[in-house]
Structures are given as C-alpha cells and as structure tokens.
Amino acid sequence: MGAAPTAAPAPAPRRRRRPGVTALGLALVVVGALGGTALVTQAGHRDEVLAVATTVHVGQTISKADLRIAHLPSDPSVKTVPLSQAKTVIGKLAAVDIPAGSLLTPASTTSTNPLTAGKQTIGLQLKPGQLPGEAPAPGTHVLIVASGNTGDGASSGSGSSKASGSAGSIQGVVLRVGAADSNGARVVDVAVDPSDGPKVASEAASGVTLITDAS
C-alpha cells in the first residue's frame, strides 16, 4: 500500500484591514513632523528689539541716534522694548545710566527727569578754570564753590550751604552741559535743593567753580 497523501497546509487567515487605525497612524506621523518643524522654526526666530548705541546718562533725552537694533531669540521672560515702539521711546528721558550696547527695557525710560524731582535748576556760565578740564556728564554730582571762598570755610551769604555740602560749597547735579563758545565758556545747568537755589544764583553773578564731588 502506498503512503497516504499529506494534507495541504491550511491557508493563513487574512488579516483584516482597519482603515481607521491606518489613517490615525498617518495623522500622528504628519502631526509629529509639523510639530518638529514648528519647534525648529521657533528656536530660530529672533525678535528685533532696541538697544543703545552710545552711553545715555540719567536724565538725558533719548534721540534716534542713541538707538540701534538688536536681534534676540524670542523669550517672553526677557523684558525688552520692540523695534515697533521706537517712536514712543525717542524724546523720553533716561531713568538710569544706560551703558552703550545695553538693551533698552521698559524701566529704562521715563517722562519725568529723576534728577530734577524736588530740585531747582540753575544755569551757570562757566569759563575755563571754573569747571574740570573734561566737562562733567549729565548726572554727575558736583560741588558749587563761590570764587570768593578763601578755602577756610568762609563764604559769602548765609551758612545754609554748609549743611548742603562741605564747608563753603553747595551740592548739585549736572543736568546739561552746553557747547563751548569761542572763548571756551560753557553754560552748565545744575539741579540744587530749593533752599540753595537763591544762594547759587546770587553767587553765580560774581563767579562760581564746579568741583566733581567724589563723596
């Protein structure tokens, strides 16, 4: 007798296609690709913000020439002033000293001069020898000394200046330094306490000297 014929293997069951699962998988792949692209795009995005090209001293008016554009990675936690707000910054005053190259922040500018709050402004016409060889920058603290001061603490007028500065001097803050005329004289605006304003104005007629206050 011959060997019994071997039964043919049963065909493997065909897997049922599930269109919904396939579509979901494709959608996830597309979303993942788009998300990765968005992250790369966001990481490469840089905002145009304002920085200062030259040092701007406290109380100084900010001009267009003082500003430059800086490009920074987008970061909401960093407080900056966008380029689109440049027109609102020009003409304002520096609230603090802003070194060249620094980014401008909302707190960097003000509409009120912090140097003149509660002060009186006096204009002094000073000749060479009545102020330092290098004119003091706005915001510099100075001592205003009457030219008739003998240096022993005596000074014309009342003694209120002794409480304001050292003996025979009055403390002030430089607000503006004008350009030198043909003789080298400059007009320097200084802010002083209201109690010292009349005395400074009176002594200015006979001459005063500005000394940089290192205290």
Buried (B, 14 or more C-beta within 10 A) or exposed (E): EEEEEEEEEEEEEEEEEEEEEEEEEEEEEEEEEEEEEEEEEEEEEEBEBBBBEEBBBBBBBBEEEBBEEBEBEEEEEEEBBEBEBBEEBBEBBBBBBBEEEBBBBEEBBBEEBBBBEEBBBBEBBBBEEBBEEEBBEBBBBBBBBBEBBEEEEEBBBEEEBBEBBBEBBBBBBBBBBBEBEEEEBBBBBBBBBEBBBBBBBEBBEEBBBBBEBEE
